[in-house]
């Protein structure tokens, strides 16, 4: 269900609660640098039509069905930019691309750089790939400077580890200080109550509005599943992003502390006549979020004028009037699984997202699909920037890495894909040894005593072809990146190269990433380490070049007889990175002969995941203690009719009570 945001300052007589509305704040002006371009629409709202916009619409808790019906009617009346309008807008900008002024967004165009899954610190101890993630982040911020963006939007997984090393934190903070600090004016105003949507514990507002800091490139980010908040020896949940937020290097939003009720409050941005409502949702467990969404426990707050409230007729048929009443362009960024064959309960379906959204920026998925695609519901578009560094050797990671330059003017937008050149080239290939043996007679023979040596030679030829392919693609990528940069103004015209020159680069870029999938039915496998020694100095991953798999056969057995049936479709083994700790726990402990009697399998699986992946040393002890306390309290209350003190925990007593209760039954 959707609640309503107040467009102007709340009157003293309005009885409001933070969970029901967010008060629109007057725009702030910076005391230093050039004066920010004022957005008069935010100030005019308090003077024009006060009888329609002063009071927020108060939801009636006793009449939820009416609220749902009204929200649904409003959703259906929300206008979305048509593909023809977007194409026309993009054509208009492309036709003016020869002019250097096209690199500077006008006073009514909000420009945002989209990036996600930077995974800073990935393989930081690797002598070859240790700087790859930092080089990619530096290029992302360099492109933000080059394209004169108003802000940078990151959609989760800024860090690869939940507790990044000191080197990773130091390098990240150094890059952010170099590219985000400066004396230029920020022309974007936040006109909503920042305490309701930003996690800023020091100043209570965005970092670029703090008079004690000089930030001219704001970064807004949500957390992902790799850097989500955890407890580190205390009761307070903290993320590594909190360290950057409290240092005023970026703006952290989209965090949900309540596990049973999610309320997404937008950041209301305004630049000239363009108004953007930025919604964010940090990573949560997909199954839990799916269950809350199905139970209608996920709510999105909306600006009042975007709902058509304040005395306006929501059921009118005049589309032009409806379009004029819709002032806000709605962006939603999240970091969750998409519905890509992971199961109906282990992802977020596009149909769950409110239909009145205009653009969804999807994080977590590493495959780059930056071009906006129409959603399954047909009312909004989805862009998936993908990761900026390859963290697994899969086909999705081998696609070209890109970021997006999003221009928004009123209700129209365009998204320009920009390739990243500071990425290590990566090529993936497949080979079937059986087909090679059949098509090239005598090259491979299972009965040959030197078959392993011949297999090595054949596979080495395939790998060499992949290496050359990756290097050719890297050269083409470099040329495309240079061509894209030439369309914008030169770097040296924008900032001092002595202060912001690129510091982190790809080490030994000629050493590419290669993954060859080998179907070896009927043949043996090769030692990956020994085979990779041939390509030391040529590839960056010599120890895991080959991935062997074979056609899986299904065997149906009966008493006294067995039958084998071959499958025509080859099945590849899953990567180890895809295995979940809690899934292993659940699969093993849900069997009847292993099922736990006192402890909950799901809770213990989550605790083990926190212990292994997030290094929470007391996660298992805390989970077991919590469950045992609840069980003891339940048993004592049922037997004695009253609640006993649970401070003196005795698990043996609980087991004894359970055993006695079972015998009585």
C-alpha positions in Angstrom: 0.0 0.0 0.0 1.1 3.5 -0.7 1.1 6.4 1.8 1.3 10.0 1.0 4.1 12.5 1.5 3.4 16.1 2.3 4.6 18.5 -0.4 5.0 21.6 1.8 5.7 22.3 5.5 3.3 20.6 7.8 1.0 23.0 9.7 1.0 23.0 13.5 -2.5 21.7 13.6 -1.7 18.6 11.4 -1.3 15.5 13.5 1.4 13.6 11.7 3.6 10.6 12.6 7.0 9.8 10.9 5.6 6.5 9.6 2.8 8.2 7.7 4.3 11.1 6.0 7.6 12.9 5.3 7.7 16.7 5.5 9.1 18.5 2.6 11.9 20.8 3.8 12.9 24.1 2.3 16.0 24.0 0.0 19.4 24.7 1.6 22.0 26.9 0.0 25.7 26.4 0.2 27.7 29.1 1.9 30.8 28.5 -0.3 31.6 28.1 -3.9 29.3 29.2 -6.7 25.7 29.7 -5.8 23.6 26.6 -6.5 20.9 27.0 -9.1 17.7 27.6 -7.2 14.6 25.5 -7.8 11.7 27.9 -7.2 9.1 25.1 -7.5 10.0 23.9 -4.0 9.5 27.4 -2.5 6.4 28.1 -4.5 4.6 25.0 -3.1 4.1 26.7 0.2 2.3 29.6 -1.3 0.3 28.1 -4.1 -2.9 26.3 -3.4 -2.3 25.8 0.4 -5.7 24.4 0.9 -4.8 21.5 -1.4 -1.2 20.8 -0.4 -0.8 21.8 3.3 -2.5 18.7 4.7 -1.1 15.2 4.0 -3.6 12.5 3.4 -3.9 10.5 6.6 -4.3 6.7 6.1 -7.1 5.1 8.0 -5.8 2.0 9.8 -9.4 0.8 10.3 -10.2 0.9 6.6 -7.2 -0.7 4.9 -9.3 -2.0 2.0 -10.3 1.5 1.0 -6.7 2.7 1.1 -5.6 -0.2 -1.1 -8.3 0.5 -3.6 -7.4 4.2 -3.7 -3.7 3.4 -4.1 -4.6 1.0 -6.9 -6.7 3.6 -8.7 -3.9 6.1 -8.4 -1.4 3.5 -9.7 -3.4 2.9 -12.8 -3.6 6.7 -13.4 0.1 7.3 -13.2 1.6 8.3 -16.5 4.8 6.7 -17.7 7.0 8.0 -20.6 6.3 6.1 -23.7 9.1 4.5 -25.8 8.4 7.0 -28.6 8.8 9.9 -26.3 12.1 8.5 -25.0 13.4 7.9 -28.5 12.4 11.4 -29.5 14.2 12.8 -26.5 17.3 10.7 -27.2 17.3 11.8 -30.8 17.1 15.4 -29.8 20.2 15.0 -27.6 22.1 12.9 -30.2 21.5 15.5 -32.9 23.1 18.1 -30.6 26.0 15.9 -29.7 28.5 17.7 -31.9 28.3 20.7 -29.6 30.6 20.5 -26.6 27.8 22.1 -24.5 26.0 18.8 -24.7 28.4 17.5 -22.0 26.9 20.1 -19.6 23.4 19.3 -18.5 21.1 22.4 -18.4 19.5 23.8 -15.3 16.4 21.6 -15.7 18.3 18.3 -16.5 19.3 16.0 -13.6 22.3 13.8 -14.6 23.1 10.7 -12.6 25.8 8.1 -13.1 24.6 4.6 -12.5 27.0 1.9 -11.2 26.7 -1.2 -9.0 28.6 -4.2 -7.5 32.0 -2.6 -7.4 33.3 -5.3 -5.0 36.2 -3.2 -3.7 39.0 -5.4 -2.2 38.2 -8.5 -4.3 41.4 -10.6 -4.5 43.3 -7.7 -3.0 46.2 -10.1 -2.1 46.5 -11.4 -5.7 49.8 -10.0 -7.2 48.2 -9.6 -10.6 44.5 -8.8 -9.9 44.8 -7.1 -6.6 44.1 -3.6 -8.0 41.4 -4.4 -10.5 38.5 -3.4 -8.3 40.1 -0.1 -7.3 41.1 0.8 -10.9 37.5 0.2 -12.0 36.1 2.5 -9.2 38.5 5.2 -10.1 37.5 5.1 -13.7 33.8 5.3 -12.7 34.4 8.4 -10.7 36.6 9.8 -13.4 33.7 9.3 -15.9 31.4 11.1 -13.4 33.7 14.1 -13.5 34.1 13.9 -17.2 30.3 13.8 -17.9 29.5 16.5 -15.4 27.0 14.4 -13.5 25.1 15.9 -10.6 25.4 12.7 -8.4 26.5 9.1 -8.5 24.1 6.3 -7.6 25.6 3.0 -6.5 23.2 0.0 -6.1 25.0 -2.1 -3.5 28.1 -4.3 -2.9 30.5 -1.4 -2.8 32.8 -3.8 -0.8 33.4 -7.4 -1.5 34.0 -8.5 2.1 31.6 -7.7 5.0 34.6 -6.6 7.0 37.0 -5.1 4.5 40.7 -4.9 5.3 42.4 -1.7 6.4 44.1 -1.5 3.0 40.8 -1.7 1.2 39.2 1.0 3.5 42.3 3.2 3.1 42.4 2.9 -0.7 38.6 3.5 -1.0 38.6 6.6 1.2 41.6 8.0 -0.6 39.9 7.6 -4.0 36.7 9.1 -2.7 38.5 12.1 -1.2 40.3 12.7 -4.4 37.3 12.7 -6.7 34.4 13.8 -4.5 36.0 16.7 -2.6 36.1 20.1 -4.3 34.9 23.7 -4.4 32.3 23.4 -7.2 28.6 24.0 -6.5 26.1 21.2 -6.3 23.0 22.2 -8.2 20.7 19.5 -6.7 18.5 20.2 -3.7 17.0 17.7 -1.3 13.5 19.0 -0.5 12.4 16.2 1.9 13.2 15.5 5.5 16.7 14.0 5.2 16.6 12.4 8.6 13.8 10.1 7.4 15.7 8.7 4.4 19.5 9.3 4.9 21.6 7.5 7.4 23.6 10.5 8.5 24.4 10.3 12.2 26.6 13.5 12.4 24.9 16.4 10.6 21.6 14.8 9.8 21.7 15.8 6.2 23.6 15.0 2.9 27.3 15.4 3.0 27.4 18.1 0.4 25.2 20.3 2.5 27.5 20.1 5.5 29.2 23.5 5.9 32.3 21.9 7.4 33.0 19.8 4.3 33.6 20.7 0.7 31.9 17.9 -1.4 31.1 18.7 -5.0 30.4 15.1 -6.3 27.7 13.5 -4.1 27.5 9.7 -4.0 24.3 7.9 -2.9 24.5 4.2 -2.2 22.6 1.3 -0.6 24.2 -1.7 0.9 24.4 -5.1 -0.8 24.6 -8.7 0.5 28.4 -8.5 0.7 28.5 -5.3 2.9 25.2 -5.5 4.8 25.0 -4.4 8.4 26.1 -6.9 11.0 26.9 -6.9 14.7 30.5 -6.8 15.6 30.7 -7.6 19.3 27.8 -5.2 20.2 24.1 -4.9 19.8 24.3 -2.2 17.1 24.2 -3.2 13.5 26.9 -1.5 11.4 28.1 -1.8 7.8 31.4 -0.9 6.3 29.4 1.8 4.4 28.6 3.4 7.8 32.3 4.2 8.1 32.3 6.1 4.8 29.0 7.8 5.7 30.2 9.0 9.1 33.3 10.4 7.4 31.0 12.3 5.0 32.5 10.7 1.9 29.1 9.3 0.7 25.4 9.2 1.5 24.0 5.9 2.8 20.3 5.3 2.3 17.8 2.4 1.8 18.6 0.6 5.1 15.7 -1.2 6.7 16.1 -2.0 10.5 12.7 -3.5 11.0 12.6 -7.2 9.9 8.8 -7.5 9.9 7.8 -4.2 8.3 9.5 -2.4 5.4 8.7 1.2 4.7 10.6 2.8 1.9 10.9 6.6 2.2 12.2 8.4 -0.9 14.9 11.1 -1.2 13.1 14.0 -3.0 15.6 15.7 -5.3 15.0 18.8 -7.3 17.0 20.6 -10.0 15.2 23.4 -11.7 11.9 22.1 -12.9 12.9 18.5 -12.6 11.8 16.6 -9.5 13.0 13.1 -8.8 11.9 10.7 -6.0 14.8 8.3 -5.3 13.7 5.1 -3.6 16.3 2.7 -2.2 16.1 -0.8 -0.6 19.3 -2.3 0.8 19.9 -6.1 0.5 17.7 -8.4 2.6 17.3 -12.1 2.6 15.3 -12.9 -0.6 13.0 -15.4 1.0 12.1 -13.1 3.9 11.6 -10.1 1.6 9.5 -12.2 -0.8 7.3 -13.3 2.2 6.9 -9.7 3.4 6.0 -8.5 0.0 3.4 -11.2 -0.4 2.0 -10.3 3.0 1.8 -6.6 2.0 4.3 -5.6 4.6 6.4 -3.5 2.1 5.1 0.1 1.8 6.4 2.9 -0.4 5.8 6.6 0.6 4.8 8.9 -2.2 4.7 12.7 -2.7 1.1 14.0 -2.4 1.0 15.7 -5.8 2.2 12.4 -7.4 -0.8 10.7 -6.0 -3.2 13.3 -7.5 -4.4 14.1 -4.0 -5.3 17.4 -2.4 -8.7 17.7 -3.8 -7.8 16.5 -7.3 -10.0 13.9 -9.1 -8.1 10.6 -9.4 -10.7 9.1 -11.7 -10.6 11.8 -14.4 -10.2 10.7 -18.0 -8.3 13.7 -19.3 -4.8 12.3 -19.9 -3.2 15.7 -20.4 -4.4 17.0 -17.0 -3.2 13.8 -15.4 0.2 14.2 -16.9 0.5 17.7 -15.7 -0.4 16.7 -12.2 2.4 14.1 -12.0 5.4 16.1 -10.9 7.9 13.4 -9.7 10.0 11.0 -11.7 10.3 7.9 -9.6 13.5 5.8 -9.4 13.8 2.6 -7.4 17.2 0.9 -6.8 17.4 -2.4 -5.1 20.0 -5.2 -4.5 18.1 -8.6 -4.8 17.9 -11.7 -6.9 15.9 -11.3 -10.1 13.4 -13.9 -11.3 15.9 -15.8 -13.4 15.2 -19.4 -12.5 16.0 -19.2 -8.8 12.6 -20.2 -7.6 9.5 -18.3 -7.0 10.3 -17.5 -3.4 14.0 -16.7 -3.6 13.8 -13.5 -5.7 11.9 -10.3 -6.2 9.4 -10.5 -9.1 8.9 -7.4 -11.2 5.2 -7.7 -10.6 5.8 -6.9 -6.9 7.3 -3.5 -7.7 4.8 -0.6 -7.7 3.5 0.1 -11.2 4.0 3.9 -10.8 7.7 3.5 -10.8 9.4 5.0 -13.9 12.8 3.4 -13.7 14.2 0.5 -11.7 18.0 0.2 -11.2 18.7 -3.4 -10.3 21.9 -4.4 -8.4 23.3 -7.8 -7.4 23.1 -9.3 -10.9 26.6 -9.1 -12.4 25.7 -9.5 -16.0 25.6 -6.0 -17.7 22.2 -5.2 -19.3 22.5 -1.5 -19.1 20.0 -0.7 -21.8 16.6 0.0 -20.2 14.2 -2.9 -20.9 10.4 -2.8 -20.4 9.3 -4.6 -17.3 7.0 -7.6 -17.4 4.2 -5.5 -16.1 4.8 -2.9 -18.9 4.6 0.2 -16.8 8.2 0.9 -15.9 11.7 0.1 -17.3 14.6 -1.8 -15.8 18.3 -1.2 -16.1 20.9 -3.6 -14.8 24.4 -2.0 -14.8 26.2 -5.2 -13.7 29.4 -5.4 -11.8 32.5 -3.3 -12.6 34.9 -6.2 -11.8 34.6 -9.9 -12.6 34.3 -11.9 -9.4 33.4 -15.3 -11.0 34.5 -17.0 -14.2 31.0 -17.2 -15.8 29.6 -16.1 -19.2 27.7 -13.3 -17.6 30.8 -11.7 -16.2 32.5 -11.9 -19.7 30.1 -9.3 -21.1 31.4 -5.8 -21.6 31.4 -3.8 -18.3 29.6 -0.5 -18.6 28.1 2.3 -16.5 25.1 4.4 -17.4 24.7 8.2 -17.7 21.1 8.9 -16.9 19.6 12.3 -17.9 16.2 13.2 -16.5 14.2 16.3 -17.6 10.7 16.4 -16.3 9.1 13.1 -17.0 11.4 12.1 -19.9 14.8 10.3 -19.5 17.5 8.9 -21.6 20.3 6.5 -20.6 23.7 6.6 -22.3 25.9 3.4 -21.9 29.5 4.2 -21.3 32.1 1.3 -21.5 34.7 0.8 -18.8 38.2 0.4 -20.1 39.9 -0.3 -16.7 38.7 -3.9 -16.6 40.6 -7.1 -17.2 39.7 -8.7 -20.5 37.8 -12.0 -20.1 36.9 -14.7 -22.6 34.8 -17.9 -22.2 34.7 -20.9 -24.5 33.3 -24.4 -24.8 34.8 -27.6 -26.2 33.6 -31.1 -26.6 36.3 -33.8 -26.6 34.0 -36.4 -28.0 33.2 -34.3 -31.0 36.8 -33.5 -31.6 37.6 -37.2 -31.5 34.9 -37.9 -34.0 35.6 -35.0 -36.4 39.4 -35.3 -36.3 40.1 -39.0 -36.5 43.3 -40.0 -34.7 43.8 -36.8 -32.8 42.2 -38.1 -29.6 41.8 -41.8 -28.8 40.7 -43.1 -25.5 42.8 -46.2 -26.0 45.9 -44.1 -26.7 48.4 -44.4 -23.8 49.4 -40.8 -24.4 45.8 -39.5 -24.5 46.4 -37.1 -21.6 49.3 -35.5 -23.4 47.3 -35.2 -26.6 44.3 -33.7 -24.7 46.6 -31.1 -23.2 47.8 -30.1 -26.6 44.3 -29.8 -28.0 43.0 -27.8 -25.0 46.1 -25.6 -25.1 45.3 -24.6 -28.7 41.7 -23.7 -27.6 43.0 -21.6 -24.7 45.5 -19.8 -26.9 42.6 -18.8 -29.2 40.6 -17.5 -26.3 43.6 -15.5 -25.1 43.9 -13.8 -28.5 40.1 -13.2 -28.5 40.3 -11.5 -25.1 43.2 -9.3 -26.2 41.4 -8.3 -29.4 38.3 -7.4 -27.4 40.4 -5.4 -24.9 41.9 -3.4 -27.8 38.4 -2.8 -29.2 37.2 -1.7 -25.8 40.1 0.7 -25.5 39.2 2.3 -28.8 35.5 2.6 -27.9 36.3 4.2 -24.6 38.6 6.7 -26.3 35.9 7.5 -28.8 33.3 8.0 -26.1 35.7 10.3 -24.2 36.3 12.4 -27.3 32.6 13.1 -27.5 32.9 14.9 -24.2 35.2 17.7 -23.2 38.9 16.8 -22.6 39.8 15.8 -19.0 42.5 18.5 -18.7 39.8 21.1 -19.3 37.8 19.9 -16.3 40.2 19.5 -13.5 43.9 19.7 -12.5 45.6 16.5 -13.7 48.2 16.8 -10.9 45.4 16.4 -8.3 43.1 13.9 -10.0 45.3 11.9 -12.3 44.5 8.2 -12.3 46.5 6.4 -9.6 45.2 2.9 -9.8 45.5 0.9 -13.0 45.2 -2.7 -14.2 48.5 -4.4 -13.5 49.7 -6.4 -16.5 46.6 -5.9 -18.6 48.0 -8.3 -21.2 47.3 -11.1 -18.7 43.7 -11.8 -19.4 41.1 -14.0 -17.8 40.2 -17.2 -19.6 37.7 -20.0 -18.8 37.3 -23.1 -21.0 34.5 -25.5 -20.3 35.4 -29.0 -21.4 32.8 -31.7 -21.9 34.9 -34.9 -21.4 32.5 -37.8 -21.5 34.6 -40.9 -22.1 37.9 -39.1 -21.4 39.8 -38.4 -18.2 40.5 -35.0 -16.7 43.7 -33.0 -16.5 45.4 -31.4 -13.5 44.4 -27.7 -13.6 47.6 -26.5 -11.9 49.9 -28.5 -14.2 48.0 -27.4 -17.3 47.9 -23.8 -16.2 51.6 -23.7 -15.8 51.9 -23.4 -19.6 50.2 -20.0 -19.5 51.9 -18.3 -16.6 52.5 -14.8 -17.7 49.8 -14.9 -20.3 46.6 -15.3 -18.2 45.7 -13.9 -14.8 44.0 -17.1 -13.6 46.4 -20.0 -14.5 45.2 -22.3 -11.8 41.5 -22.5 -12.9 41.5 -22.2 -16.6 39.7 -25.5 -17.3 36.2 -26.5 -16.1 35.5 -30.2 -16.8 32.0 -31.5 -16.9 30.2 -34.4 -18.5 26.7 -35.5 -19.5 24.9 -36.6 -16.4 23.2 -40.0 -16.5 20.0 -40.7 -14.5 19.9 -44.1 -13.0 16.7 -45.7 -11.9 17.1 -48.7 -9.7 14.7 -51.4 -8.7 15.2 -54.5 -6.6 17.2 -57.0 -8.5 17.6 -54.8 -11.6 19.0 -51.5 -12.6 18.7 -49.4 -15.7 20.7 -46.5 -17.0 19.4 -43.7 -19.2 21.6 -41.1 -20.8 20.5 -37.5 -21.1 21.2 -35.6 -24.3 21.6 -32.3 -22.6 25.0 -31.8 -20.9 24.8 -30.6 -17.3 27.6 -28.4 -15.9 28.6 -28.5 -12.3 27.7 -25.5 -10.2 30.4 -23.1 -9.1 31.4 -23.4 -5.5 30.6 -19.7 -5.0 26.9 -20.4 -5.7 26.6 -22.8 -2.7 24.9 -21.3 0.3 25.9 -22.3 3.9 22.3 -22.1 5.1 21.1 -24.2 2.2 23.5 -27.0 3.1 22.4 -26.8 6.7 18.7 -27.0 5.7 19.2 -29.9 3.3 21.0 -31.9 5.9 19.0 -31.2 9.0 15.5 -31.4 7.4 15.9 -35.2 7.0 14.0 -37.1 9.5 17.0 -39.0 10.9 18.9 -35.7 11.4 16.2 -33.3 12.2 16.9 -31.0 15.3 14.5 -31.3 18.2 15.3 -28.0 20.1 17.0 -25.7 17.6 15.5 -24.3 14.5 17.2 -25.4 11.3 16.6 -22.1 9.5 17.8 -19.9 12.4 20.9 -22.0 12.9 21.6 -21.9 9.2 21.5 -18.1 9.2 23.8 -18.1 12.3 26.3 -20.4 10.6 26.3 -18.1 7.5 27.0 -15.1 9.7 29.8 -17.0 11.5 31.5 -18.1 8.3 30.9 -15.2 5.8 30.7 -12.3 8.2 33.0 -13.5 11.0 30.5 -12.9 13.8 32.2 -15.1 16.4 29.1 -15.2 18.7 26.5 -15.7 16.0 25.9 -19.4 16.7 26.0 -19.0 20.5 23.6 -16.1 20.4 21.2 -18.0 18.1 21.2 -21.1 20.2 20.8 -19.1 23.4 17.8 -17.2 22.0 16.1 -20.3 20.8 16.6 -22.2 24.1 15.3 -19.2 26.1 12.2 -19.2 24.1 11.7 -22.9 24.4 12.3 -22.8 28.2 9.9 -19.9 28.6 7.2 -21.7 26.6 7.5 -25.0 28.5 7.5 -23.4 31.9 4.5 -21.3 31.0 2.6 -24.3 29.8 3.4 -26.4 32.8 3.0 -23.8 35.6 0.7 -21.3 33.9 3.2 -18.5 34.6 6.4 -17.1 33.1 9.6 -17.9 34.9 12.9 -15.9 35.0 14.9 -16.9 31.9 18.2 -15.4 33.1 19.4 -18.8 34.5 19.6 -20.8 31.3 19.8 -24.6 31.6 19.6 -26.4 28.3 19.8 -29.8 30.0 16.6 -28.9 31.9 14.8 -28.1 28.7 15.9 -31.4 27.1 14.7 -33.3 30.2 11.3 -31.4 30.1 10.9 -32.2 26.4 11.7 -35.9 27.0 9.2 -36.1 29.9 6.6 -34.3 27.8 7.1 -36.8 25.0 6.7 -39.8 27.3 3.5 -38.3 28.7 2.0 -38.0 25.2 
